[in-house]
Structure formats: C-alpha cells, structure tokens
Amino acid sequence: MPVLMCASGIYAAGAAWWRRRYPAPPPYSQAGLRLAGERAVAVAEAVVADEYALFAGAVGCPDDRGAGDVHTGNRRA
C-alpha cells in the first residue's frame, strides 16, 4: 500500500508539472463555436439528403412536392 501511495503521488506531481509546462489550449471563442455548429448542421443535412435520395423510393417517402392526400395518424388537423 505505501508503494501505491508513493507512486500515485509521484504521478500527480509529474502530471501537475507537465500541465504547467504545456497548458491546455484555450477554449473555443463564440465565433469558433458558432462556425463548428454550422459545420455540423451542414454535414447532418448532407447525410440526411443523401439517405433520403437513396431510400426515398424503397420506403414510400413522399417527394419534395408534398404528400398530397396522404394523411398519417401523427398529424393534427
């Protein structure tokens, strides 16, 4: 047990020294977060559009012109 305590103390001291020498990068700025969010939305939209184009005929999805007279139980009038 004393060896474990000593080893963990040495590790903690080494980790603290390393963090002082090489600090973590600063957090994102607001503009960086906004741009990252926009990029994630664009990628998600591209994935959904590709999958919709691939499987639209297979699952009977309505086209972009609208569903016409198709009514589902989930929609409220």
All heavy atoms as a GROMACS GRO file, in nm:
protein
  565
    1MET      N    1   0.082  -0.119   0.000
    1MET     CA    2   0.000   0.000   0.000
    1MET      C    3   0.086   0.126   0.000
    1MET      O    4   0.053   0.218  -0.075
    1MET     CB    5  -0.094  -0.007   0.121
    1MET     CG    6  -0.200   0.095   0.118
    1MET     SD    7  -0.310   0.058  -0.018
    1MET     CE    8  -0.450   0.147   0.028
    2PRO      N    9   0.193   0.132   0.081
    2PRO     CA   10   0.275   0.254   0.077
    2PRO      C   11   0.338   0.277  -0.061
    2PRO      O   12   0.354   0.392  -0.103
    2PRO     CB   13   0.384   0.229   0.181
    2PRO     CG   14   0.330   0.125   0.270
    2PRO     CD   15   0.237   0.042   0.188
    3VAL      N   16   0.371   0.170  -0.133
    3VAL     CA   17   0.428   0.187  -0.267
    3VAL      C   18   0.325   0.248  -0.360
    3VAL      O   19   0.356   0.336  -0.442
    3VAL     CB   20   0.477   0.050  -0.320
    3VAL    CG1   21   0.521   0.060  -0.464
    3VAL    CG2   22   0.588  -0.005  -0.232
    4LEU      N   23   0.200   0.204  -0.350
    4LEU     CA   24   0.093   0.259  -0.432
    4LEU      C   25   0.071   0.407  -0.402
    4LEU      O   26   0.055   0.488  -0.494
    4LEU     CB   27  -0.036   0.181  -0.408
    4LEU     CG   28  -0.156   0.223  -0.490
    4LEU    CD1   29  -0.130   0.203  -0.639
    4LEU    CD2   30  -0.279   0.146  -0.447
    5MET      N   31   0.072   0.443  -0.276
    5MET     CA   32   0.055   0.584  -0.237
    5MET      C   33   0.170   0.669  -0.289
    5MET      O   34   0.150   0.779  -0.340
    5MET     CB   35   0.045   0.596  -0.084
    5MET     CG   36  -0.077   0.530  -0.026
    5MET     SD   37  -0.228   0.612  -0.073
    5MET     CE   38  -0.216   0.758   0.023
    6CYS      N   39   0.290   0.617  -0.278
    6CYS     CA   40   0.408   0.691  -0.325
    6CYS      C   41   0.403   0.706  -0.477
    6CYS      O   42   0.429   0.814  -0.531
    6CYS     CB   43   0.534   0.619  -0.280
    6CYS     SG   44   0.685   0.705  -0.325
    7ALA      N   45   0.368   0.600  -0.547
    7ALA     CA   46   0.362   0.604  -0.694
    7ALA      C   47   0.254   0.701  -0.741
    7ALA      O   48   0.276   0.778  -0.836
    7ALA     CB   49   0.337   0.465  -0.749
    8SER      N   50   0.139   0.701  -0.675
    8SER     CA   51   0.033   0.793  -0.717
    8SER      C   52   0.071   0.938  -0.688
    8SER      O   53   0.037   1.028  -0.764
    8SER     CB   54  -0.099   0.758  -0.649
    8SER     OG   55  -0.089   0.775  -0.509
    9GLY      N   56   0.145   0.963  -0.580
    9GLY     CA   57   0.193   1.098  -0.551
    9GLY      C   58   0.293   1.145  -0.655
    9GLY      O   59   0.290   1.260  -0.699
   10ILE      N   60   0.382   1.056  -0.694
   10ILE     CA   61   0.481   1.092  -0.797
   10ILE      C   62   0.410   1.119  -0.930
   10ILE      O   63   0.442   1.215  -1.001
   10ILE     CB   64   0.586   0.981  -0.811
   10ILE    CG1   65   0.674   0.978  -0.685
   10ILE    CG2   66   0.671   1.000  -0.936
   10ILE    CD1   67   0.768   0.860  -0.679
   11TYR      N   68   0.312   1.036  -0.963
   11TYR     CA   69   0.237   1.057  -1.087
   11TYR      C   70   0.164   1.192  -1.084
   11TYR      O   71   0.164   1.266  -1.182
   11TYR     CB   72   0.137   0.944  -1.108
   11TYR     CG   73   0.050   0.964  -1.229
   11TYR    CD1   74   0.097   0.937  -1.357
   11TYR    CD2   75  -0.080   1.013  -1.216
   11TYR    CE1   76   0.018   0.956  -1.468
   11TYR    CE2   77  -0.159   1.033  -1.327
   11TYR     CZ   78  -0.110   1.004  -1.452
   11TYR     OH   79  -0.188   1.026  -1.562
   12ALA      N   80   0.099   1.224  -0.973
   12ALA     CA   81   0.026   1.351  -0.962
   12ALA      C   82   0.121   1.470  -0.974
   12ALA      O   83   0.089   1.569  -1.040
   12ALA     CB   84  -0.050   1.357  -0.829
   13ALA      N   85   0.237   1.461  -0.912
   13ALA     CA   86   0.334   1.570  -0.922
   13ALA      C   87   0.384   1.584  -1.065
   13ALA      O   88   0.398   1.696  -1.116
   13ALA     CB   89   0.450   1.544  -0.826
   14GLY      N   90   0.410   1.473  -1.131
   14GLY     CA   91   0.454   1.478  -1.270
   14GLY      C   92   0.346   1.535  -1.362
   14GLY      O   93   0.374   1.614  -1.453
   15ALA      N   94   0.221   1.496  -1.341
   15ALA     CA   95   0.111   1.547  -1.423
   15ALA      C   96   0.093   1.697  -1.401
   15ALA      O   97   0.070   1.773  -1.497
   15ALA     CB   98  -0.018   1.473  -1.390
   16ALA      N   99   0.104   1.744  -1.277
   16ALA     CA  100   0.092   1.888  -1.250
   16ALA      C  101   0.206   1.965  -1.314
   16ALA      O  102   0.185   2.073  -1.372
   16ALA     CB  103   0.088   1.912  -1.099
   17TRP      N  104   0.327   1.911  -1.307
   17TRP     CA  105   0.441   1.978  -1.371
   17TRP      C  106   0.420   1.985  -1.522
   17TRP      O  107   0.446   2.089  -1.584
   17TRP     CB  108   0.569   1.902  -1.338
   17TRP     CG  109   0.688   1.953  -1.413
   17TRP    CD1  110   0.765   2.060  -1.380
   17TRP    CD2  111   0.742   1.900  -1.535
   17TRP    NE1  112   0.864   2.077  -1.474
   17TRP    CE2  113   0.852   1.980  -1.571
   17TRP    CE3  114   0.708   1.794  -1.617
   17TRP    CZ2  115   0.927   1.956  -1.684
   17TRP    CZ3  116   0.783   1.770  -1.731
   17TRP    CH2  117   0.892   1.852  -1.763
   18TRP      N  118   0.372   1.875  -1.582
   18TRP     CA  119   0.351   1.872  -1.728
   18TRP      C  120   0.245   1.975  -1.769
   18TRP      O  121   0.260   2.044  -1.868
   18TRP     CB  122   0.308   1.732  -1.769
   18TRP     CG  123   0.289   1.719  -1.917
   18TRP    CD1  124   0.173   1.725  -1.985
   18TRP    CD2  125   0.392   1.700  -2.014
   18TRP    NE1  126   0.195   1.710  -2.118
   18TRP    CE2  127   0.330   1.695  -2.140
   18TRP    CE3  128   0.530   1.686  -2.007
   18TRP    CZ2  129   0.400   1.676  -2.257
   18TRP    CZ3  130   0.600   1.667  -2.125
   18TRP    CH2  131   0.536   1.663  -2.247
   19ARG      N  132   0.136   1.987  -1.692
   19ARG     CA  133   0.031   2.083  -1.724
   19ARG      C  134   0.081   2.227  -1.711
   19ARG      O  135   0.038   2.314  -1.783
   19ARG     CB  136  -0.090   2.065  -1.632
   19ARG     CG  137  -0.190   1.969  -1.682
   19ARG     CD  138  -0.249   2.012  -1.816
   19ARG     NE  139  -0.241   1.902  -1.908
   19ARG     CZ  140  -0.230   1.908  -2.038
   19ARG    NH1  141  -0.227   2.023  -2.098
   19ARG    NH2  142  -0.221   1.803  -2.112
   20ARG      N  143   0.171   2.251  -1.616
   20ARG     CA  144   0.227   2.387  -1.606
   20ARG      C  145   0.318   2.418  -1.723
   20ARG      O  146   0.321   2.530  -1.774
   20ARG     CB  147   0.305   2.402  -1.474
   20ARG     CG  148   0.216   2.428  -1.355
   20ARG     CD  149   0.296   2.475  -1.235
   20ARG     NE  150   0.405   2.385  -1.201
   20ARG     CZ  151   0.398   2.285  -1.115
   20ARG    NH1  152   0.284   2.261  -1.054
   20ARG    NH2  153   0.502   2.209  -1.090
   21ARG      N  154   0.393   2.318  -1.769
   21ARG     CA  155   0.483   2.339  -1.882
   21ARG      C  156   0.409   2.347  -2.014
   21ARG      O  157   0.446   2.423  -2.102
   21ARG     CB  158   0.581   2.223  -1.895
   21ARG     CG  159   0.693   2.214  -1.810
   21ARG     CD  160   0.822   2.265  -1.828
   21ARG     NE  161   0.899   2.233  -1.947
   21ARG     CZ  162   1.006   2.301  -1.974
   21ARG    NH1  163   1.044   2.396  -1.894
   21ARG    NH2  164   1.074   2.273  -2.080
   22TYR      N  165   0.309   2.263  -2.032
   22TYR     CA  166   0.234   2.255  -2.157
   22TYR      C  167   0.084   2.270  -2.126
   22TYR      O  168   0.011   2.173  -2.118
   22TYR     CB  169   0.258   2.119  -2.224
   22TYR     CG  170   0.403   2.091  -2.249
   22TYR    CD1  171   0.475   2.008  -2.164
   22TYR    CD2  172   0.470   2.150  -2.355
   22TYR    CE1  173   0.609   1.983  -2.186
   22TYR    CE2  174   0.604   2.125  -2.377
   22TYR     CZ  175   0.672   2.041  -2.293
   22TYR     OH  176   0.806   2.017  -2.315
   23PRO      N  177   0.038   2.392  -2.109
   23PRO     CA  178  -0.103   2.412  -2.073
   23PRO      C  179  -0.197   2.370  -2.186
   23PRO      O  180  -0.159   2.367  -2.303
   23PRO     CB  181  -0.113   2.562  -2.045
   23PRO     CG  182   0.002   2.622  -2.118
   23PRO     CD  183   0.110   2.518  -2.121
   24ALA      N  184  -0.318   2.340  -2.150
   24ALA     CA  185  -0.418   2.302  -2.248
   24ALA      C  186  -0.451   2.423  -2.334
   24ALA      O  187  -0.437   2.538  -2.291
   24ALA     CB  188  -0.543   2.252  -2.177
   25PRO      N  189  -0.496   2.401  -2.458
   25PRO     CA  190  -0.532   2.514  -2.543
   25PRO      C  191  -0.650   2.589  -2.485
   25PRO      O  192  -0.731   2.532  -2.412
   25PRO     CB  193  -0.566   2.449  -2.676
   25PRO     CG  194  -0.596   2.309  -2.645
   25PRO     CD  195  -0.515   2.274  -2.524
   26PRO      N  196  -0.662   2.717  -2.518
   26PRO     CA  197  -0.775   2.795  -2.466
   26PRO      C  198  -0.907   2.742  -2.522
   26PRO      O  199  -0.909   2.681  -2.629
   26PRO     CB  200  -0.747   2.936  -2.514
   26PRO     CG  201  -0.657   2.921  -2.631
   26PRO     CD  202  -0.577   2.797  -2.606
   27PRO      N  203  -1.015   2.766  -2.451
   27PRO     CA  204  -1.145   2.719  -2.501
   27PRO      C  205  -1.184   2.792  -2.629
   27PRO      O  206  -1.129   2.897  -2.661
   27PRO     CB  207  -1.241   2.750  -2.387
   27PRO     CG  208  -1.175   2.857  -2.309
   27PRO     CD  209  -1.027   2.836  -2.324
   28TYR      N  210  -1.279   2.735  -2.700
   28TYR     CA  211  -1.326   2.797  -2.823
   28TYR      C  212  -1.384   2.935  -2.797
   28TYR      O  213  -1.443   2.960  -2.693
   28TYR     CB  214  -1.438   2.713  -2.886
   28TYR     CG  215  -1.390   2.588  -2.953
   28TYR    CD1  216  -1.423   2.464  -2.902
   28TYR    CD2  217  -1.313   2.594  -3.067
   28TYR    CE1  218  -1.382   2.349  -2.964
   28TYR    CE2  219  -1.270   2.479  -3.130
   28TYR     CZ  220  -1.305   2.357  -3.078
   28TYR     OH  221  -1.264   2.244  -3.140
   29SER      N  222  -1.367   3.022  -2.893
   29SER     CA  223  -1.434   3.152  -2.886
   29SER      C  224  -1.579   3.133  -2.930
   29SER      O  225  -1.617   3.028  -2.981
   29SER     CB  226  -1.364   3.252  -2.977
   29SER     OG  227  -1.377   3.212  -3.112
   30GLN      N  228  -1.660   3.234  -2.910
   30GLN     CA  229  -1.800   3.225  -2.952
   30GLN      C  230  -1.811   3.206  -3.103
   30GLN      O  231  -1.894   3.129  -3.151
   30GLN     CB  232  -1.875   3.351  -2.909
   30GLN     CG  233  -1.895   3.362  -2.760
   30GLN     CD  234  -1.984   3.252  -2.705
   30GLN    OE1  235  -2.077   3.209  -2.771
   30GLN    NE2  236  -1.954   3.207  -2.585
   31ALA      N  237  -1.726   3.275  -3.177
   31ALA     CA  238  -1.729   3.261  -3.323
   31ALA      C  239  -1.689   3.120  -3.365
   31ALA      O  240  -1.748   3.061  -3.457
   31ALA     CB  241  -1.637   3.363  -3.388
   32GLY      N  242  -1.589   3.064  -3.298
   32GLY     CA  243  -1.547   2.928  -3.329
   32GLY      C  244  -1.656   2.826  -3.299
   32GLY      O  245  -1.677   2.732  -3.377
   33LEU      N  246  -1.726   2.843  -3.188
   33LEU     CA  247  -1.836   2.753  -3.155
   33LEU      C  248  -1.948   2.765  -3.258
   33LEU      O  249  -2.008   2.666  -3.299
   33LEU     CB  250  -1.889   2.784  -3.016
   33LEU     CG  251  -1.802   2.739  -2.900
   33LEU    CD1  252  -1.860   2.788  -2.769
   33LEU    CD2  253  -1.789   2.589  -2.898
   34ARG      N  254  -1.978   2.888  -3.300
   34ARG     CA  255  -2.084   2.909  -3.399
   34ARG      C  256  -2.048   2.843  -3.531
   34ARG      O  257  -2.130   2.774  -3.592
   34ARG     CB  258  -2.108   3.058  -3.419
   34ARG     CG  259  -2.218   3.090  -3.517
   34ARG     CD  260  -2.242   3.239  -3.531
   34ARG     NE  261  -2.121   3.318  -3.543
   34ARG     CZ  262  -2.050   3.333  -3.656
   34ARG    NH1  263  -2.088   3.274  -3.766
   34ARG    NH2  264  -1.941   3.407  -3.656
   35LEU      N  265  -1.923   2.861  -3.575
   35LEU     CA  266  -1.880   2.800  -3.701
   35LEU      C  267  -1.880   2.648  -3.692
   35LEU      O  268  -1.918   2.580  -3.788
   35LEU     CB  269  -1.740   2.851  -3.738
   35LEU     CG  270  -1.733   2.997  -3.780
   35LEU    CD1  271  -1.588   3.039  -3.800
   35LEU    CD2  272  -1.814   3.021  -3.905
   36ALA      N  273  -1.838   2.593  -3.579
   36ALA     CA  274  -1.840   2.448  -3.562
   36ALA      C  275  -1.983   2.394  -3.564
   36ALA      O  276  -2.010   2.289  -3.622
   36ALA     CB  277  -1.770   2.409  -3.432
   37GLY      N  278  -2.074   2.467  -3.503
   37GLY     CA  279  -2.215   2.426  -3.505
   37GLY      C  280  -2.273   2.431  -3.645
   37GLY      O  281  -2.346   2.340  -3.686
   38GLU      N  282  -2.240   2.537  -3.720
   38GLU     CA  283  -2.289   2.547  -3.858
   38GLU      C  284  -2.232   2.435  -3.944
   38GLU      O  285  -2.303   2.379  -4.029
   38GLU     CB  286  -2.252   2.683  -3.916
   38GLU     CG  287  -2.329   2.798  -3.856
   38GLU     CD  288  -2.278   2.933  -3.902
   38GLU    OE1  289  -2.181   2.939  -3.981
   38GLU    OE2  290  -2.336   3.034  -3.859
   39ARG      N  291  -2.106   2.401  -3.923
   39ARG     CA  292  -2.043   2.292  -3.999
   39ARG      C  293  -2.111   2.159  -3.966
   39ARG      O  294  -2.137   2.079  -4.056
   39ARG     CB  295  -1.894   2.286  -3.967
   39ARG     CG  296  -1.817   2.193  -4.059
   39ARG     CD  297  -1.668   2.194  -4.031
   39ARG     NE  298  -1.615   2.326  -4.004
   39ARG     CZ  299  -1.551   2.360  -3.892
   39ARG    NH1  300  -1.532   2.272  -3.798
   39ARG    NH2  301  -1.506   2.482  -3.875
   40ALA      N  302  -2.142   2.136  -3.839
   40ALA     CA  303  -2.208   2.011  -3.800
   40ALA      C  304  -2.347   2.002  -3.860
   40ALA      O  305  -2.389   1.895  -3.907
   40ALA     CB  306  -2.214   2.002  -3.648
   41VAL      N  307  -2.420   2.113  -3.863
   41VAL     CA  308  -2.553   2.113  -3.923
   41VAL      C  309  -2.545   2.086  -4.072
   41VAL      O  310  -2.624   2.011  -4.129
   41VAL     CB  311  -2.626   2.246  -3.893
   41VAL    CG1  312  -2.753   2.259  -3.976
   41VAL    CG2  313  -2.660   2.255  -3.746
   42ALA      N  314  -2.447   2.147  -4.140
   42ALA     CA  315  -2.432   2.125  -4.284
   42ALA      C  316  -2.400   1.979  -4.315
   42ALA      O  317  -2.455   1.922  -4.410
   42ALA     CB  318  -2.322   2.217  -4.338
   43VAL      N  319  -2.315   1.918  -4.235
   43VAL     CA  320  -2.282   1.777  -4.256
   43VAL      C  321  -2.405   1.690  -4.232
   43VAL      O  322  -2.434   1.598  -4.309
   43VAL     CB  323  -2.165   1.734  -4.165
   43VAL    CG1  324  -2.147   1.584  -4.164
   43VAL    CG2  325  -2.037   1.803  -4.209
   44ALA      N  326  -2.481   1.718  -4.127
   44ALA     CA  327  -2.601   1.641  -4.098
   44ALA      C  328  -2.704   1.655  -4.209
   44ALA      O  329  -2.768   1.557  -4.249
   44ALA     CB  330  -2.660   1.685  -3.964
   45GLU      N  331  -2.721   1.777  -4.262
   45GLU     CA  332  -2.815   1.797  -4.371
   45GLU      C  333  -2.773   1.719  -4.496
   45GLU      O  334  -2.856   1.662  -4.565
   45GLU     CB  335  -2.828   1.945  -4.404
   45GLU     CG  336  -2.906   2.023  -4.300
   45GLU     CD  337  -2.908   2.172  -4.329
   45GLU    OE1  338  -2.830   2.220  -4.415
   45GLU    OE2  339  -2.989   2.241  -4.267
   46ALA      N  340  -2.643   1.716  -4.523
   46ALA     CA  341  -2.594   1.643  -4.639
   46ALA      C  342  -2.618   1.493  -4.623
   46ALA      O  343  -2.658   1.425  -4.718
   46ALA     CB  344  -2.445   1.671  -4.660
   47VAL      N  345  -2.596   1.440  -4.504
   47VAL     CA  346  -2.618   1.298  -4.478
   47VAL      C  347  -2.766   1.264  -4.495
   47VAL      O  348  -2.803   1.165  -4.560
   47VAL     CB  349  -2.568   1.258  -4.338
   47VAL    CG1  350  -2.616   1.121  -4.298
   47VAL    CG2  351  -2.418   1.266  -4.332
   48VAL      N  352  -2.853   1.347  -4.438
   48VAL     CA  353  -2.997   1.321  -4.449
   48VAL      C  354  -3.042   1.330  -4.594
   48VAL      O  355  -3.120   1.246  -4.641
   48VAL     CB  356  -3.076   1.419  -4.359
   48VAL    CG1  357  -3.224   1.413  -4.390
   48VAL    CG2  358  -3.050   1.389  -4.213
   49ALA      N  359  -2.992   1.427  -4.669
   49ALA     CA  360  -3.030   1.441  -4.809
   49ALA      C  361  -2.984   1.321  -4.890
   49ALA      O  362  -3.059   1.270  -4.975
   49ALA     CB  363  -2.972   1.570  -4.866
   50ASP      N  364  -2.863   1.274  -4.866
   50ASP     CA  365  -2.812   1.156  -4.937
   50ASP      C  366  -2.895   1.032  -4.905
   50ASP      O  367  -2.930   0.955  -4.995
   50ASP     CB  368  -2.666   1.131  -4.903
   50ASP     CG  369  -2.573   1.235  -4.962
   50ASP    OD1  370  -2.616   1.309  -5.052
   50ASP    OD2  371  -2.456   1.240  -4.916
   51GLU      N  372  -2.925   1.010  -4.779
   51GLU     CA  373  -3.003   0.893  -4.740
   51GLU      C  374  -3.145   0.903  -4.794
   51GLU      O  375  -3.203   0.804  -4.837
   51GLU     CB  376  -3.005   0.877  -4.588
   51GLU     CG  377  -2.868   0.846  -4.530
   51GLU     CD  378  -2.810   0.716  -4.584
   51GLU    OE1  379  -2.885   0.617  -4.597
   51GLU    OE2  380  -2.690   0.715  -4.613
   52TYR      N  381  -3.203   1.021  -4.792
   52TYR     CA  382  -3.337   1.039  -4.845
   52TYR      C  383  -3.339   1.008  -4.994
   52TYR      O  384  -3.429   0.941  -5.045
   52TYR     CB  385  -3.385   1.182  -4.820
   52TYR     CG  386  -3.525   1.208  -4.870
   52TYR    CD1  387  -3.635   1.163  -4.799
   52TYR    CD2  388  -3.546   1.278  -4.987
   52TYR    CE1  389  -3.764   1.186  -4.845
   52TYR    CE2  390  -3.674   1.301  -5.034
   52TYR     CZ  391  -3.782   1.255  -4.962
   52TYR     OH  392  -3.908   1.277  -5.009
   53ALA      N  393  -3.238   1.057  -5.068
   53ALA     CA  394  -3.231   1.031  -5.211
   53ALA      C  395  -3.211   0.882  -5.238
   53ALA      O  396  -3.264   0.828  -5.335
   53ALA     CB  397  -3.117   1.112  -5.274
   54LEU      N  398  -3.137   0.815  -5.152
   54LEU     CA  399  -3.108   0.673  -5.171
   54LEU      C  400  -3.229   0.585  -5.141
   54LEU      O  401  -3.258   0.491  -5.214
   54LEU     CB  402  -2.989   0.633  -5.084
   54LEU     CG  403  -2.937   0.491  -5.098
   54LEU    CD1  404  -2.884   0.469  -5.239
   54LEU    CD2  405  -2.828   0.465  -4.996
   55PHE      N  406  -3.301   0.615  -5.034
   55PHE     CA  407  -3.407   0.526  -4.988
   55PHE      C  408  -3.548   0.580  -5.009
   55PHE      O  409  -3.644   0.520  -4.962
   55PHE     CB  410  -3.389   0.496  -4.838
   55PHE     CG  411  -3.266   0.415  -4.810
   55PHE    CD1  412  -3.160   0.472  -4.743
   55PHE    CD2  413  -3.258   0.284  -4.852
   55PHE    CE1  414  -3.045   0.398  -4.717
   55PHE    CE2  415  -3.145   0.210  -4.826
   55PHE     CZ  416  -3.038   0.267  -4.758
   56ALA      N  417  -3.566   0.692  -5.077
   56ALA     CA  418  -3.699   0.752  -5.090
   56ALA      C  419  -3.796   0.659  -5.161
   56ALA      O  420  -3.911   0.645  -5.120
   56ALA     CB  421  -3.689   0.885  -5.164
   57GLY      N  422  -3.753   0.594  -5.266
   57GLY     CA  423  -3.842   0.504  -5.337
   57GLY      C  424  -3.866   0.374  -5.264
   57GLY      O  425  -3.972   0.312  -5.277
   58ALA      N  426  -3.772   0.330  -5.186
   58ALA     CA  427  -3.782   0.200  -5.120
   58ALA      C  428  -3.881   0.199  -5.005
   58ALA      O  429  -3.946   0.099  -4.980
   58ALA     CB  430  -3.644   0.157  -5.070
   59VAL      N  431  -3.893   0.312  -4.935
   59VAL     CA  432  -3.980   0.314  -4.818
   59VAL      C  433  -4.108   0.392  -4.842
   59VAL      O  434  -4.188   0.408  -4.752
   59VAL     CB  435  -3.906   0.371  -4.695
   59VAL    CG1  436  -3.795   0.280  -4.653
   59VAL    CG2  437  -3.857   0.510  -4.721
   60GLY      N  438  -4.128   0.443  -4.962
   60GLY     CA  439  -4.252   0.512  -4.994
   60GLY      C  440  -4.259   0.653  -4.936
   60GLY      O  441  -4.367   0.697  -4.898
   61CYS      N  442  -4.148   0.720  -4.927
   61CYS     CA  443  -4.147   0.857  -4.877
   61CYS      C  444  -4.208   0.948  -4.983
   61CYS      O  445  -4.187   0.929  -5.102
   61CYS     CB  446  -4.005   0.904  -4.847
   61CYS     SG  447  -3.928   0.813  -4.714
   62PRO      N  448  -4.281   1.050  -4.943
   62PRO     CA  449  -4.335   1.144  -5.040
   62PRO      C  450  -4.221   1.228  -5.101
   62PRO      O  451  -4.117   1.246  -5.039
   62PRO     CB  452  -4.429   1.231  -4.958
   62PRO     CG  453  -4.380   1.220  -4.819
   62PRO     CD  454  -4.321   1.082  -4.807
   63ASP      N  455  -4.243   1.276  -5.221
   63ASP     CA  456  -4.139   1.356  -5.284
   63ASP      C  457  -4.143   1.499  -5.230
   63ASP      O  458  -4.222   1.532  -5.142
   63ASP     CB  459  -4.153   1.354  -5.437
   63ASP     CG  460  -4.288   1.406  -5.483
   63ASP    OD1  461  -4.367   1.451  -5.397
   63ASP    OD2  462  -4.315   1.401  -5.604
   64ASP      N  463  -4.058   1.586  -5.285
   64ASP     CA  464  -4.045   1.722  -5.234
   64ASP      C  465  -4.166   1.810  -5.266
   64ASP      O  466  -4.179   1.918  -5.212
   64ASP     CB  467  -3.918   1.788  -5.290
   64ASP     CG  468  -3.794   1.729  -5.228
   64ASP    OD1  469  -3.804   1.672  -5.118
   64ASP    OD2  470  -3.686   1.740  -5.291
   65ARG      N  471  -4.255   1.764  -5.352
   65ARG     CA  472  -4.371   1.846  -5.388
   65ARG      C  473  -4.480   1.838  -5.283
   65ARG      O  474  -4.578   1.910  -5.290
   65ARG     CB  475  -4.426   1.801  -5.523
   65ARG     CG  476  -4.334   1.842  -5.636
   65ARG     CD  477  -4.381   1.785  -5.766
   65ARG     NE  478  -4.337   1.646  -5.768
   65ARG     CZ  479  -4.395   1.550  -5.838
   65ARG    NH1  480  -4.500   1.575  -5.910
   65ARG    NH2  481  -4.347   1.428  -5.837
   66GLY      N  482  -4.466   1.753  -5.187
   66GLY     CA  483  -4.565   1.744  -5.081
   66GLY      C  484  -4.627   1.605  -5.079
   66GLY      O  485  -4.614   1.525  -5.171
   67ALA      N  486  -4.700   1.577  -4.974
   67ALA     CA  487  -4.758   1.444  -4.956
   67ALA      C  488  -4.891   1.429  -5.027
   67ALA      O  489  -4.945   1.319  -5.034
   67ALA     CB  490  -4.774   1.416  -4.807
   68GLY      N  491  -4.948   1.535  -5.075
   68GLY     CA  492  -5.077   1.525  -5.143
   68GLY      C  493  -5.186   1.490  -5.045
   68GLY      O  494  -5.205   1.556  -4.944
   69ASP      N  495  -5.260   1.384  -5.076
   69ASP     CA  496  -5.371   1.343  -4.990
   69ASP      C  497  -5.331   1.238  -4.888
   69ASP      O  498  -5.417   1.175  -4.828
   69ASP     CB  499  -5.486   1.288  -5.076
   69ASP     CG  500  -5.552   1.400  -5.156
   69ASP    OD1  501  -5.542   1.516  -5.112
   69ASP    OD2  502  -5.610   1.370  -5.262
   70VAL      N  503  -5.204   1.218  -4.869
   70VAL     CA  504  -5.159   1.119  -4.773
   70VAL      C  505  -5.170   1.178  -4.633
   70VAL      O  506  -5.119   1.286  -4.605
   70VAL     CB  507  -5.012   1.077  -4.801
   70VAL    CG1  508  -4.965   0.982  -4.693
   70VAL    CG2  509  -5.001   1.016  -4.938
   71HIS      N  510  -5.244   1.109  -4.546
   71HIS     CA  511  -5.261   1.156  -4.409
   71HIS      C  512  -5.211   1.047  -4.314
   71HIS      O  513  -5.238   0.929  -4.334
   71HIS     CB  514  -5.408   1.185  -4.380
   71HIS     CG  515  -5.466   1.292  -4.466
   71HIS    ND1  516  -5.434   1.424  -4.450
   71HIS    CD2  517  -5.550   1.286  -4.573
   71HIS    CE1  518  -5.497   1.496  -4.541
   71HIS    NE2  519  -5.569   1.413  -4.618
   72THR      N  520  -5.140   1.091  -4.213
   72THR     CA  521  -5.094   0.994  -4.113
   72THR      C  522  -5.165   1.022  -3.982
   72THR      O  523  -5.220   1.129  -3.960
   72THR     CB  524  -4.942   1.006  -4.091
   72THR    OG1  525  -4.913   1.136  -4.040
   72THR    CG2  526  -4.866   0.985  -4.221
   73GLY      N  527  -5.164   0.924  -3.895
   73GLY     CA  528  -5.229   0.940  -3.766
   73GLY      C  529  -5.152   1.033  -3.674
   73GLY      O  530  -5.205   1.075  -3.570
   74ASN      N  531  -5.029   1.068  -3.708
   74ASN     CA  532  -4.947   1.150  -3.620
   74ASN      C  533  -4.974   1.299  -3.636
   74ASN      O  534  -4.941   1.378  -3.550
   74ASN     CB  535  -4.799   1.125  -3.644
   74ASN     CG  536  -4.761   0.984  -3.608
   74ASN    OD1  537  -4.826   0.923  -3.523
   74ASN    ND2  538  -4.657   0.932  -3.670
   75ARG      N  539  -5.032   1.338  -3.748
   75ARG     CA  540  -5.053   1.482  -3.772
   75ARG      C  541  -5.187   1.524  -3.716
   75ARG      O  542  -5.287   1.452  -3.722
   75ARG     CB  543  -5.051   1.511  -3.922
   75ARG     CG  544  -4.916   1.491  -3.981
   75ARG     CD  545  -4.919   1.536  -4.123
   75ARG     NE  546  -4.787   1.514  -4.183
   75ARG     CZ  547  -4.762   1.530  -4.311
   75ARG    NH1  548  -4.857   1.567  -4.394
   75ARG    NH2  549  -4.642   1.508  -4.357
   76ARG      N  550  -5.192   1.644  -3.666
   76ARG     CA  551  -5.318   1.700  -3.617
   76ARG      C  552  -5.373   1.796  -3.723
   76ARG      O  553  -5.298   1.873  -3.781
   76ARG     CB  554  -5.296   1.776  -3.487
   76ARG     CG  555  -5.258   1.684  -3.374
   76ARG     CD  556  -5.249   1.759  -3.247
   76ARG     NE  557  -5.210   1.667  -3.141
   76ARG     CZ  558  -5.194   1.704  -3.018
   76ARG    NH1  559  -5.211   1.829  -2.983
   76ARG    NH2  560  -5.159   1.617  -2.926
   77ALA      N  561  -5.499   1.791  -3.743
   77ALA     CA  562  -5.562   1.876  -3.847
   77ALA      C  563  -5.580   2.017  -3.798
   77ALA      O  564  -5.580   2.051  -3.687
   77ALA     CB  565  -5.695   1.816  -3.888
   0.00000   0.00000   0.00000
